[in-house]
Every structure is written in C-alpha cells, then in structure tokens.
Amino acid sequence: MVVDSRPPYVNYDKDGKVFQSVVQGQQSVELPLMVRLPAQAEHAIENTGNKPFHAIRIEYKRLCEQ
C-alpha cells in the first residue's frame, strides 16, 4: 500500500481482527510511504481522525498452476 495522507487509523485483517503495522506506531513518518500488509477485507482501514486517509492499494496475486 502506498500512503500519502496519514491521519490516525485502525487496521483490520481479513478476519476482522485489529492489527498494528510497524510504521503505524511511529509518530513521524516521511510521506509517501510504502508498506506491506497482510490480506485485508474491503474497507479494512477505519479513519479515526478528522483528516482524509489517502492510499493506493496494490494487490499481488499468485497464479495457480493448472
């Protein structure tokens, strides 16, 4: 995920459990930021701040052997 606006937020994994990424706990991070996240459900990031959260999700999928 590439993040270019980062207000306070909560991350959820694909099972709906809360998790904190390594950079999420850091107060000061230079933007834009690229971070690898585990599988997530749609709309799995909840913005708890008052500024917009803006990111681009890039999904890598493995090809199945046939």
Backbone torsions as a table, in degrees:
resi	resn	phi	psi	omega
1	MET	NA	136.8	174.8
2	VAL	-106.1	120.5	-175.9
3	VAL	-110.9	129.0	177.6
4	ASP	-124.7	2.5	172.4
5	SER	-147.9	123.6	-167.0
6	ARG	-133.4	79.4	171.8
7	PRO	-78.4	176.5	174.7
8	PRO	-59.3	138.8	-178.2
9	TYR	-152.7	165.3	176.9
10	VAL	-121.5	132.3	178.5
11	ASN	-99.4	140.5	175.0
12	TYR	-124.2	141.0	176.4
13	ASP	-82.9	-175.6	-175.9
14	LYS	-64.8	-18.4	179.1
15	ASP	-97.1	3.6	178.3
16	GLY	86.7	7.4	178.8
17	LYS	-86.6	141.1	179.7
18	VAL	-73.2	135.6	172.0
19	PHE	-140.5	157.1	-179.7
20	GLN	-118.1	123.6	177.6
21	SER	-72.4	164.5	-178.2
22	VAL	-58.8	-42.9	-177.2
23	VAL	-80.1	-17.8	-177.2
24	GLN	-64.4	-31.2	-179.6
25	GLY	-79.9	-11.0	-178.6
26	GLN	-82.7	136.5	-179.0
27	GLN	-73.6	-42.9	-174.7
28	SER	-119.3	117.7	179.3
29	VAL	-134.0	134.4	178.5
30	GLU	-75.6	131.2	179.6
31	LEU	-104.5	150.6	0.6
32	PRO	-71.1	157.6	-174.2
33	LEU	-126.5	135.9	176.2
34	MET	-111.4	126.4	-178.7
35	VAL	-138.6	142.0	175.9
36	ARG	-93.1	131.4	-179.5
37	LEU	-122.4	154.0	173.9
38	PRO	-70.0	172.9	179.0
39	ALA	-55.9	136.4	179.4
40	GLN	-130.8	154.0	173.1
41	ALA	-77.5	168.8	176.1
42	GLU	-62.8	144.4	178.6
43	HIS	56.6	42.6	-174.6
44	ALA	-89.0	4.8	177.1
45	ILE	-115.9	121.8	179.9
46	GLU	-103.4	119.5	177.9
47	ASN	-77.5	115.5	179.6
48	THR	-103.6	4.7	179.5
49	GLY	-99.8	-169.0	-180.0
50	ASN	-113.3	10.0	174.1
51	LYS	-112.9	155.6	178.8
52	PRO	-66.3	143.8	171.1
53	PHE	-96.6	126.6	-179.9
54	HIS	-129.4	123.8	-179.7
55	ALA	-151.1	160.2	175.9
56	ILE	-117.7	119.6	179.4
57	ARG	-90.2	130.8	177.0
58	ILE	-118.1	119.7	-178.7
59	GLU	-105.6	130.8	174.9
60	TYR	-105.1	126.8	-178.8
61	LYS	-119.1	140.1	176.9
62	ARG	-83.6	143.0	176.3
63	LEU	-84.0	136.6	178.7
64	CYS	-83.5	138.9	175.7
65	GLU	-76.5	139.4	-178.9
66	GLN	-111.3	NA	NA
